[in-house]
């Protein structure tokens, strides 16, 4: 099997080479645009999924796209005009951004990769703290190793990227743990950071830079920027801040904890995702009075084309205006606040937000304590068993939340929710409208639909979680079924039908096991039920198993397990019957050949030797014909034996043989109400239902006795009885015993009684 990615890559390479060979003289504009369109949309299935994002590129997005075209056109202007235009664009854009995000006396660096700004800042700080770095290079760093501090909640791979690009060893990167006792568990531990800095200074290292978060990548929490700024001033360190919460600096009301970000030494803004602007650069605002250091660090460039990166952003900011920018950020904050208010009213939903009054990022998860664990007994167990139970419960909870996040994202795509892995909370669902709402066009009704969908999924999650243990115990008690523990499967559970082979041929037994479980899955999928049966995940799942998905509270677990076991036994018995029949037929054919050979030898003895001579035999047969009865054999598949055909020739009719054995089926036949699907428990108790049905059926019999002549007329005419209502059918099914008792009367029946009995049989 060829990897799909490699196959697609090879296909594209072949098409590109063919285009180069066939069009060495070039192509016209229409053909090139058609090629681009085909590459953008691809297949019809991909086109439907991508059309949603394309239709939300509004006029502000068109301005950004226009900026890229204008940048290419402006780059061909004469040098003097180009310099004046670039200076105007950079000064205007930098001024607007500094005022919009309350960053005074700042400079701006525009970059495509959002990590590139921090990388340039690190170079700036190295040049400023190591005076001889330009001359001596890494020798200066070797004598006094720099240290860059990152939060453990920072985005994955950031520290390694910085070390690789700066040419520093990984020992120069120090990860600061988050709070464990007080405050948010996603905020940097300031007291521990202070101790780490002191230890590094005592060991001869140079604390260089601290990267703080104004909205962690996972939970969206903000570090204590005020205290971190004081700590950086104390140790002469550079403070850099990044995160999605920096967008709220443009609003009228800003919390004091976030307002401290305006005093930091640098910050990175990702305006493209905040405002829904395609292909606009990220911006790093910084304060540095020495322009030579900025030039040495690469924050400023002498190339005019690189300075034109700000043109798309310059056009988009002018188109949106101050009010338009603030309105978009405010709309995203209101969406998150609306969702948070609705989540407070939902049971079994836990939220993880920093500030309940204003939190741009909402993280929530489904959570419920294990229903079948005795807390007193659980507390008295050993620590090892407690750790195992806790890990299993958390693994199951993570699996269910993974499924919940995927379902919400699939059913409400405009919400932009995604699944995030947090160190303490585990798997959670994240709603960050500042990063998605401008692109997806998220509105208030989308949030309401998200809440409604969540309300529908919670009972399903609860029911499945509560029935998992019952299903496991029921499967373990059932002969022929094995329960497969798979904590990563979001559903009722995983089972396997055990094939009872002779154990002589393992390969044959494995193939038969696979065949039976595959056929079992096929038959279960054909049943009229609300359950989903599958082979499990594409990667990492168990082989030869049946995976059962989410269920509802009215599931009859015992009926489900018994049906699965009975269906498996039926498939196995049919398979054995076919295998045995094949062997019987083979032996029967061999025996028939032997018997036919014996019959030919007997015929030769009866006819004599002279009759076998060609000419003599014909003359002898003419004078004295030999009468021999035809002797044949017939093979009875049902009995598995050879039989003579003399009876067939005598009666001119082929015998039917014995009756074949009935096909094995489930021993449990549960009566269902009309329209009721399989594996559903009745809401009413069986006793109450029987009593009510008996009373209703007696009343019906009394009414029928009052109309004997009409019923008799219907019977005599030979017409079918009128259809009974669904309720009467249910009543008749529930009172078979009463009807049989009624029919078992020993007294002779009158004509009306006979009619009444016939009507009762029609009801059944």
N, C-alpha and C positions, 0 to 999 in steps of 0.2 A: 504494500500500500504506500502510495506517495503522499507526503504531507500536503494538505490543501494549500498552505501558504506558498510552499515551493512550487507547486503546480501552477498556481496563479502567477507567480513571479516568472516562471518559464514561459507561460503563455504571453505575458506582456512583453517579455524580451523578444520573443519570436515576431510579435506584431511590430515592434519598433524596428527590428532589423528588416522586415519586409517593407516597411514604409521608406526606410533609407534606400533600399535597393530599387524600389519602384518609382521613387520620386526624387531622383538625384537633382532634378532641375528646380525643385521647390514646389509648394502647393499654394493654391489661392486661399484668400481669407475665409471664404465660406466653408471650405473643407476643414480648415484648422479649427474654426469655431464649432463645427459639427463634431469633430473629434473630441474637443474639450467637453462638449455637452454629453457625449456618450461616456466619457470617463467619469464625469461628475455623477450622473444618474445611474449608470450601470444597468443591472437587470431591473425588471419591473418591480420585484419585491423590494429591492433597495430603494427604488424611487419613491415608493409610498412611505417608507420610514423616514426619508430625508426631506420630503416635501414640507413637513411641519416646521422644521428649523428654517428652511429657506424662506417660507412665507412671512416669518417674523423679522426679517431684515428690513426695518423701516427706512424712512428717509434719512434718519441720522446715520444708519448703516451705509446708505448710499453715499453720504458725504465722506465717510471714512474711506470707502472704496475709491471715490473720486480723488481723494488726497494722494493715494498711491500712484494714480495715473499722472496727476499734476506734478508729483515729485520727479517722475521720470522726464517730464517735459521741461520742467524748470531747470533741471540739471544741465541742459544744453545752452542756457543763457550765457552771455558774456560774464566774465569773472566779477566785474564791479557790480552789475545788477544782481547777480546771484548772491554776492556777499551782503548787500543791503537787504535783500528779501529774506535771507536766512536769519540775519540779525533781528529783523522785525518779528519773524515767526517765533524764534526762540524766546525773545524777551516777553512777548505777549503771552505765550503759553505758560511760561514759568511764573509770570506775575499772577495770572488767573488761578493757577493751581495753588500757589502759596496763599492767596487770599481765601480761596474756597475751602482749604483744609487747615487754615489758621496757622500756617507755618511761616513765620516772619524771617525776612532776610535770608532766604534760601536760594540755592542753585538747583538745577534740575539736570538729570542724566536720563536720556531716553534709550531704552534697550528692548530687544525682542524677547529674550529669555528673562523671566522674572527673577532668576537667581544671579544674573549677571551684574545687577546693581550692587548687591551685597558683596560680590567678588571684587568689584572696583573699589568699594569702600574699604575692604580689607587691605588692598594695595595702598590706598591713601593713608590708612593708619600706620602701616608698616613704614612707609616713607617718612611720615611725620615723627614717629617714635624712634626710628633708627636713622640718625643723621648720615651715617656713612654707608647706608644700604645701596645707594646708587653706585658707589665706587667698589665696595668690598663684597656686596651681594650676600650669599648664604653664609659666609664666614661670620658676619655680624650676628645672624640668627643663631648660629651654632654656639656662640659664646653665651648668649642669653636667649634662651628659647622662648618664643612668644606663645601665648595661650589665648585661645578663643573659646568663649563660654556659650553653650547652647542649652536650651531647655530640653528635657527628656520628652516633652510633648511636641517638639518641633517636627517639621515634616521629615519623612524618612529619606535618608541619603544626603541631606544637606551638608552635614559636617564632612563626609567623605568627599563630596564634590569640591568643597572649598579647599581641602587639603591637597587634592589632586591638581587643581588649577593653580594653587599658590606654590606647589612644590614643597609642601610641609609634611612632616611625618604625622601619623594619626595621633601620636602622643601630644600634639599641640592642640588637640580638640578635647574639651572637657564638657561632658554632659552633666547638667545640674538636675538632680531629681526634683520632683514636684512635692507639694505638701502631702503629708500622710496623716497628720493629727488635726490641724486647724486649717480653716480656709478651704478653698477649692482644691480638689485633687488634680486639677489640670493647670494650676498656677505654680510657678517656680518658687522653690523654697528659698527665701531671701536669707534666712539665718544660716542655712547650710552653704549657700553661695559665699557668704562672708568668710566662713571657715575655709572653704576651698581656695579662695583668693589669698588668704593669709598663708596657707600651706605652700602655695606656689611661689609666693614671694620669698618665704624662708628657704625654699629649695633652689633659689637663684633664677627663677623664671620671671617673665615679664607679662603680667595680665594686659592684654591688648584690647579686646573688644568683647562686648556682650550683645547677643541677639535675643531680644525679647519679643513676645507675641501680644498683639492686640487682636485676639481672636485666634486660638490655636487651630491647627488644621483639622483636628478631629471634633472637639466639642465646642469650639468657638469661645473659649474663655480668655480673659485678658489678665496678663500678669500685673503685679503691683508696680506699675511704671514709676510712681512717685518715689517709692523706697529704692527701686533699682537705679533711678537717676542719682539719688543721693549717694548710693554706694559707688557708682561710677565716678562721680566727682571726687569722692574720697580717695580712690585708688588711681585716678587719672586714666580712666578707661573710656572708650568710645561706646555709646549706646545706640544700637540700631533696632528699629521696631518695624514689624511687618504683620499683616493679618487683615482679615476681611472687615473687622470692626472699625478700622481706620476710616471707612467710608462714612460713618455716622458723624465724623467731625464736621461735615458740611451742613448738618442739621442745626436748627436753632437751639435745641437743648442737648447738651452733651454732659455725660456723667463726669464727675471729678476724676475718677480712676482713668478714664480714657482721655480726658483733657490733658493729662500729664504727658501724653505722647507728643504734644506740640513743643515740648522742651527737649526732646531727644536730639541727638546729633544727626540722625538720618532716618528716613522712613521710605518704604517701597509701596507704591500705589499701583493697583491693577485695575485701571479704569475700564478696560475693555469688557470684562465680565460684569462689573458694577452697573454700567450704563448700556450694555448691549451693543457695543461698538466692535465690529469685526476687524481684526488685523491691525488694531492700534497698539502702539508700544506701551510697555509698562514704564513707570516714572519713579525714579529715586530722587527724593529731595534731600539735600544735605547742606551743611553750613561749613564753609572753609574759606578763610580769608586769603590764603596764599594760592594764587592761580597756577603757579609753577608745580606745586604738589598735585593739583587736580589734573594737570596735563601729564605729569609723570605717571599718575595712577590710571590714566585712560578715561577719566570722567569728562574731559573735553577733548575735542578732536579738531585738527586743522583741515580735515577733508570736508568740503562743502556737502558732498552727497550724504555723508553720515549725519550731518546736521539736519537734513531734510526729513528725518524720521518723525519729527514733531509735526509735520504738515497735516497728516490725517487727523491727528488729535486737535490741532489748531482749528481746522474746519468744523469738526464735530462739536467742539465746545462753543463755538460761535453759533452754530445752528440750534443747539439745545438751550443755551443761555443759562444764567444762574438759576432761575426759577425751575427750568426743566430738569436740570441736574439734581437739585434738591428734591423735586417732586418724585423722581425715580427712586432715589435712596429712601425717601420717606415712605413710599408705597411698599417697598420691600420690607421695611421695618414693621409696618402695620400688618403685613401678611404673617410674619412670624409671631407677632403679638396675638393675632386672632387665633392662630393654631394653638398657641400655648394656653390661651383661656379655655378653649374647647377641650384640650387634653386634661385639664384639671378635673373635669367632670366625668372622666372615664375611669372605670375600675380596671385594675390589673395593668395599668399603663404608668410607668415611671418616667419622669422627665429629668434631664440633666442640663440645667441652664444656670448661668452665672447670676443674672439679675432677672427676677420675674416681671419687673416693671418694663424693662427694655432690654431684650436680648435678640440680636439679629440672627442668631443661630439657635435652633431648637433641636435637641437630641432626645429621643424617647425610645422606649423598649417595652415589650410585653414581659411581664414578670409575675410569677406566682410560685409560692412555696409548694414543695412536693406534698401532694394530698395524702399520701399513704404512709407517712413516716411518723411514728409516735415520738413526740418531742422529748418526753422523759427518757424513753429507751435510747433515743438517738444521742442524748446528752451523756449517757453512761457508757457509750461505746468507746473503743480505743481511738486514739488520734489518727491512726492509719486508716481505719474504716471510715471515719468522719471525712478524711481528706478524699477518699475514693468516692464517697457519696456526693460530696460537694462538687467534685470535678465532673461527675456524670450529670448531675442536675444542671450545672452551668453549661456543659456541652450541649445538652438538650435544649436549654433556653436559648443559647446562641443559634442553634439550628433553626428553631422556630422563628426567631427574630430575623434571620437571614431570609427565610421564606416570606415573612410578613413584608419586609422591605422590598423584595422583588415583586411581590404581588401589588403593592401600592404603586410602585414605579411603573408597572405594566398597565394597571387599570387606570391610573391618573397620571399620564405622562407629563401633563402641563405643570404638575406640582414640582417636579425636579427633585424628588426625594431620592436618596441613595443610602447604601449600607456602609457603615463605618465600624472599624474595629478599635475599641478603646481598651486601654490597659486594665482599668479597674472594672468598668461596666460590662465589658465584653462586646458582643455584637449589638449594635444599635441602629436605629433609623434616624437619618439626619435630614433636616429641612433648613436649607440655607438660601433664602430667596435673593440675598444680595449677589450671590454667585450665579443664579439661574433664572430669576424671574424676568430680567430684562431681555434675555435671549429667548426664553420659552413663552413669554407673554403671560405669566401667571397672574390670575385675577382672584378676587375674593371668593367667587363661586367655585374656583378650583380647590381652594382650601376647605370650603364646606363639603365638597364632594370627597375630599381626602378623609375628612372626619367621618362622614357617613360610611365610606368604605371600611374604615378602621373599626367602626361599630359592628359591621357585619362580620369582620374577620375574627374579632375577639371571642365570640361564642364558639367558633370553629376551633380556635386554638385551645380554648379551655376544655372542650369536649374531647379533643384528640389527646391532650395531655392527661386527662383523667382516665381515659379508656386504654391507654397504653399498657398499664400494668395488668388490667383485667384481660386484655388480649394476650399478653405474654403468658399468663397463668393458664388460660384456656388452651392455648396452643401446646404448652408443655404437657397438659393432661390428655391431649388427643394423640392417639396412636397413628403413626405414619407421617406426622408433621414435626418439623424442627423449627424452633424460633431462632432467628439470626439477629444478634444484637448489633445494631448499626446506629450509633448516637448521632451521626451526621445526616440521617434521613428524616426529613420533615413530614412525618405522617404517622399512621397507626402502628406500623411495624413492618418487619420483613420475615417471610416464612419460606420454607423449602419443603417440598414433598419428598420423602425418603423412599427411594426405590429399593425394594427388598430383593436383591439379586442373590445369586449363588456364591458370589465372591471369587469365582475362579478367574474371570477375565475382567480386570479393572478397567481397561479401555472400553470394552463393550458396556460395562455397567455405567461408566461416566456418560457415554453417548445416550444410553437409555434414560439416565437421570435428566440429562439436558432435554431430551425429546419430551419426556413426561411433563416437566415443569413449563416448557414452552407451550405445549398443548393446554396445560392447565391455565396459563395466563390468557391464552386465546379464548377459552371457554368462559372464564370469569369476566373478561372484557365484554363478551356478548350478552351477559345477563342484564336485565333491566334493573339497574341499581344506580344510586348516586355516587358510588365509590369509584375511585380511579385506581386501576391496576397497571403496573408497568414493570419494566426490567430494571428500574433504578437509574441512578446517574450514569452518564456516559463514561465517566472515568472514576475509578476508585470503588465501584460497587461490587457486591458479591455476585458470583456466577451462579446460574441455575437457581435463581430465587424469584419470588413474586413480591414486589413492593406495593404496599397499600398506602394510599395518600391520606389526606385529611378527612375527618369524619364529623358527623353531627351528634348531638346528644341522644337522639332516638335510635341509635344503632344497636341492633341485637347482636352482640359479640358472639354469643354461643351459636346462634344460627349461622353467622358468617363462617366461623371456624368449622362447624359441622359440614356446611356446604362445600367448603374448600376440600376438606378431607374426603367427603363422598365423591366429589368430582375427580379428585386425584386417584381414588381407588377404581373408579369406573374406567379412567384412562389406562391405568395399569392393567386391569383385568382384560380390557379389550386388546391391549398390546400383547398380553400373554396368550389370549385366545387366538389372535392372528398368528403368533409365532408357533403355537402348538398345531394349528390347522395347517400351516405350511409343512411342518414335519410329517403330519399324518398323511397329507396328500402325497408327499414324496414317497413315503413307505407304501402307500396304497398303489401308486403307479408301478413300483417295483414288484409288488406282489401280483398285480394284474398281469404284468408281462410274464412272470413265471407261470401263472395259471394258464394263460393263453398258449404258452409254449407246450405245456402238458396236454392241453386240449388238442393241439395240432398233432402231437405224437399219438394220442389215443385215436384220433380220426384216421391216421395212416394205418394203424393196426386193424381198425374195423374195415376199411376199404380193401386192404390187401395190397400186395406188391404189384399185381398185374394192372391194377387200375392206375398206377403211377406212370406206366409206360405210355408215351404220347399217343401212338396210333392204336395200340392194343387197348389202352384204357378207354378211348372214345368208343371203340366197337363194343367192348364189354358193357359200358354204361348204356349203350343203345339197346342191346339185347336184354340186359338185366340192370335196370336203373337202381341206384343205391339211395335210399331215403334216409337222410340224416337231419335231425333237428338242430336248428342254429343254437349255439351255446355262446352266450356273451357274458360280460360282467359290467355291472354298474357300481359306481363308487358313491356311497352315502356320506355326504359331508357332515351331516348332523351326528350320525352314529360313528363315523370314521372307520367304516368297514366295507368290504367288497361283497356284493350280492349278485346272485344269478339273474339273468334277464329272461328266464323261462316264463316267469309270471307275466312279464311285460308283453312277450310275444303271444302268450295265450289270451290275455285279456285286452290286448291292444291299447292299454292305458298304463302310463308310467305311474308308479306309486309315489306318494308324497313323503313317505318315511315318517319318522318320529317328529314331534314338535320341538323346534329349537328352544334352548333355554332362554328365559327372559334376560333382557339387557340389565345389568346391575345399575341401580339408581340409588339416590339418597333415601335413607330410611325415614327421613323427617320431611313431612309435607305440611307446611304451615299454611293455613287458610289466610288469604289476604283480602282486604277490602278492595272494592273496585278502584282502580287508579293508584293503589298503594304499591310502592316499589319494594324490592327485596331488602331484607336485613333491616326492616323498620319495626320498632316495637310499637304495639298498640297503646294509645294513651289511656284507654279505659281498661279496668281490670276484667279478667275473663269471667269471674263469678258474677259480678254485677251485670255483665253483658248477657250471660246465659239466663239469669233470672228475668231480666227485662225482655229478652227475646221469647222466653217461654210464655210469659203473660201475653205478649203481643200475638204470638202464634195461636194461642187458645182463642183469643178474640176473633182472629181470622177464620178459624174453623167453625165457630158459631155462626159467623156471617155466611159461610159457605153452605151450612146446613139449611139456612133459610132460603137458599136459591138452588134446590136440587134439580128442578126441572130444567132450568136454563143450562146448568152444567151438563145434564144428561143429553140435552139436544146437541150441544157442542160435540160431545163424544160420539153420538150416533152418526152425525154428519161426516165424521172423519176429518174434521178441520183441526188445525193446531190450536192449542190453548193460547189465549192472549198473553202477551208478554207481561210478566210481573215487574213491579218496580224494583229498583236496586235494594230498597230496604226490605222488601218481602224476601228477596233472594238471600240476603244476609240472615234474616230471621229463620228461614227454612234451613240454612246450613248450620245454624247454631242449635237447632232443636231436633236433630236427627233421632236422638234417643227418645224424646217424647213421642215422636211420630211412630217409631218402631213399636213402642209400648201400645200405642193406640191401635196399630195394625194387628197386634198379637192376641186380640180378644178371641176367645174360643167359641163364643156364641155365633150362630149363623148370621151372615151379613145380609142385610137387605139390599135392594137396588140402590137406594140412596147411599148406603154405607160403601158400596163398591165404587160408586162415583166419587165419594169423598176420598177413598184410598187412592184412586187414580190421580185425583188432583194433588194429593200430598206427594205422590211420586213425581208429578210434574214440577212441583216446587223444588224438590231435591235436584 
